Amino acid sequence: MTPRREYLEALLDLLEEDEILVSCLGANARYLAAMSPACSTFALCDTMGGAIPLALGMALARPELRVTVLEGDGALLMNLGTLVTVAASGAANLTILLFYNQRYESSGGQPLPPAPVDFVGLARASGLAAASAATAEEFPKAFARIRTEGAGLLVLDTAFDPAEPIPPYSQRPPEIRERFADWLRRHP
């Protein structure tokens, strides 16, 4: 299993300045604040399962921009209907990266229910392009392919490490909101 940070580093090497990156709460959001991405980021601090709906709204409002959203498998389980909504929306500029570690990591690392969930199969059955990557080396090619197929989901096999040195939150919601609003004003 690949550490989360390796996927995030590979992703940030691929995103352009005029793209939007939406992050779920937890480790992804905290890492991104410490990594200084070139693109605009919007990190959620207090919601599980809300990143994909928020990113979908952004993708629909700004169809000329590419939007990438980071979500965890536990959070997506809380809002599975989002996949159907994304597919039905026709938002071809939205890519979902699903960090698959079989944990509710943001709430303490509890294991997901022991039911096998085929996220790639669910996404495809919903009408989305879908694939998976097991390493940071596989990621760029899989990410590029999904982005050419319209709205899609890329499942990333991610290591769960309860001792991972995740940075603390460095920004609060008002700061995140104002930074994003400023970016939007500069990219009409």
C-alpha positions as CSV (number, residue, x, y, z in Angstrom):
1,M,0.0,0.0,0.0
2,T,1.2,3.5,-0.9
3,P,1.5,6.3,1.6
4,R,-0.9,9.1,1.1
5,R,1.8,11.8,0.8
6,E,3.3,10.0,-2.3
7,Y,0.0,10.3,-4.1
8,L,-0.4,13.9,-3.1
9,E,3.1,14.8,-4.3
10,A,2.5,13.0,-7.7
11,L,-0.8,14.8,-8.0
12,L,0.6,18.3,-7.3
13,D,3.3,17.7,-10.0
14,L,0.4,17.2,-12.5
15,L,-2.0,20.1,-11.7
16,E,-1.8,23.4,-13.4
17,E,-2.2,26.8,-11.7
18,D,-5.7,27.3,-13.2
19,E,-7.2,24.2,-11.8
20,I,-9.3,23.7,-8.6
21,L,-8.4,21.1,-6.0
22,V,-11.0,20.3,-3.3
23,S,-10.0,18.2,-0.3
24,C,-12.0,16.3,2.2
25,L,-11.4,16.9,5.8
26,G,-8.5,15.2,7.6
27,A,-5.0,14.3,6.5
28,N,-5.4,15.3,2.8
29,A,-6.4,18.9,3.8
30,R,-3.7,19.2,6.4
31,Y,-1.0,17.9,4.0
32,L,-2.0,20.2,1.2
33,A,-1.8,23.3,3.4
34,A,1.8,22.4,4.2
35,M,2.7,21.5,0.6
36,S,1.8,24.8,-1.1
37,P,0.1,23.6,-4.3
38,A,0.3,25.8,-7.4
39,C,-3.4,25.4,-8.1
40,S,-6.3,26.7,-6.0
41,T,-7.3,24.5,-3.1
42,F,-10.4,24.4,-1.0
43,A,-10.1,22.2,2.1
44,L,-13.1,21.1,4.1
45,C,-12.6,21.0,7.8
46,D,-15.8,19.7,9.3
47,T,-17.7,17.4,7.0
48,M,-17.5,13.8,6.0
49,G,-18.9,12.9,2.6
50,G,-19.2,16.6,1.6
51,A,-16.2,17.0,-0.7
52,I,-17.6,15.5,-3.8
53,P,-20.9,17.5,-3.7
54,L,-19.0,20.7,-3.2
55,A,-16.5,19.9,-6.0
56,L,-19.5,19.0,-8.3
57,G,-21.0,22.4,-7.6
58,M,-17.7,24.1,-8.5
59,A,-17.3,22.0,-11.7
60,L,-20.8,22.9,-12.8
61,A,-20.3,26.6,-12.0
62,R,-17.0,26.7,-13.8
63,P,-17.1,24.2,-16.7
64,E,-14.0,25.7,-18.3
65,L,-11.9,24.7,-15.3
66,R,-10.7,21.2,-14.3
67,V,-11.8,20.3,-10.7
68,T,-10.2,17.4,-8.8
69,V,-11.6,16.3,-5.5
70,L,-9.9,14.2,-2.8
71,E,-12.2,11.9,-0.8
72,G,-11.8,9.0,1.6
73,D,-13.5,5.7,1.2
74,G,-15.3,6.0,4.6
75,A,-16.6,9.4,3.6
76,L,-17.8,8.2,0.2
77,L,-19.7,5.3,1.9
78,M,-21.6,8.0,3.8
79,N,-22.8,9.5,0.6
80,L,-22.7,6.9,-2.2
81,G,-25.5,8.5,-4.1
82,T,-23.1,11.2,-5.0
83,L,-21.6,9.0,-7.7
84,V,-25.0,8.8,-9.5
85,T,-25.4,12.6,-9.1
86,V,-22.0,13.3,-10.6
87,A,-22.7,11.0,-13.6
88,A,-26.1,12.5,-14.2
89,S,-24.8,16.1,-14.0
90,G,-22.7,15.7,-17.1
91,A,-19.8,17.6,-15.4
92,A,-17.0,16.3,-17.6
93,N,-14.4,18.4,-15.8
94,L,-14.6,16.6,-12.5
95,T,-12.1,13.9,-11.3
96,I,-12.6,12.1,-8.0
97,L,-9.5,10.7,-6.3
98,L,-10.6,8.1,-3.7
99,F,-8.1,7.4,-1.0
100,Y,-8.9,3.7,-0.2
101,N,-7.5,2.6,3.2
102,Q,-10.6,0.8,4.6
103,R,-10.8,3.2,7.5
104,Y,-12.8,6.1,8.9
105,E,-9.5,7.8,9.3
106,S,-10.8,11.3,10.2
107,S,-12.7,10.1,13.2
108,G,-10.0,7.9,14.7
109,G,-9.1,5.2,12.2
110,Q,-11.9,2.8,12.9
111,P,-12.2,0.1,10.3
112,L,-14.9,0.2,7.7
113,P,-17.7,-2.4,7.9
114,P,-16.3,-5.7,6.8
115,A,-18.4,-5.8,3.6
116,P,-16.5,-5.8,0.3
117,V,-17.1,-2.6,-1.7
118,D,-16.0,-2.4,-5.3
119,F,-15.8,1.4,-5.8
120,V,-14.6,1.0,-9.4
121,G,-17.6,-1.2,-10.2
122,L,-20.0,1.2,-8.4
123,A,-18.6,4.2,-10.3
124,R,-18.9,2.4,-13.6
125,A,-22.4,1.2,-12.9
126,S,-23.3,4.9,-12.1
127,G,-22.0,6.0,-15.5
128,L,-18.6,7.3,-14.5
129,A,-15.2,6.4,-15.9
130,A,-13.3,4.5,-13.2
131,A,-9.9,2.9,-12.5
132,S,-7.5,2.2,-9.7
133,A,-3.8,2.7,-8.9
134,A,-1.8,0.9,-6.4
135,T,1.4,3.0,-6.5
136,A,2.5,6.6,-7.0
137,E,4.3,5.4,-10.1
138,E,1.0,4.1,-11.6
139,F,-0.9,7.2,-10.6
140,P,0.1,9.8,-13.3
141,K,-0.9,7.5,-16.2
142,A,-4.2,6.4,-14.6
143,F,-5.0,10.0,-13.6
144,A,-4.4,11.3,-17.2
145,R,-6.6,8.5,-18.7
146,I,-9.5,9.1,-16.3
147,R,-9.4,12.9,-17.1
148,T,-9.7,12.2,-20.8
149,E,-12.9,10.2,-20.3
150,G,-15.1,12.9,-18.7
151,A,-16.2,12.7,-15.0
152,G,-14.4,9.8,-13.3
153,L,-13.2,8.1,-10.2
154,L,-9.7,6.9,-9.5
155,V,-9.3,4.6,-6.5
156,L,-5.9,4.9,-4.8
157,D,-4.8,2.0,-2.6
158,T,-3.5,3.9,0.4
159,A,-1.6,2.8,3.4
160,F,-3.2,3.4,6.8
161,D,-0.5,4.3,9.3
162,P,-1.8,5.4,12.7
163,A,1.7,6.8,13.5
164,E,1.8,8.9,10.3
165,P,3.2,12.4,11.1
166,I,0.3,14.4,9.6
167,P,0.7,18.2,9.8
168,P,-1.7,20.1,12.1
169,Y,-4.4,22.3,10.5
170,S,-2.8,25.5,9.6
171,Q,-5.8,27.3,8.2
172,R,-9.3,27.8,9.6
173,P,-12.5,28.0,7.5
174,P,-12.6,31.8,7.1
175,E,-9.0,31.8,5.8
176,I,-9.7,28.9,3.4
177,R,-12.9,30.6,2.1
178,E,-11.2,34.0,1.6
179,R,-8.1,32.5,-0.1
180,F,-10.4,30.6,-2.5
181,A,-12.6,33.7,-3.1
182,D,-9.5,35.7,-3.9
183,W,-8.4,33.1,-6.4
184,L,-11.8,33.1,-8.1
185,R,-11.6,36.9,-8.4
186,R,-8.3,36.6,-10.2
187,H,-9.7,33.8,-12.5
188,P,-13.0,35.2,-13.8
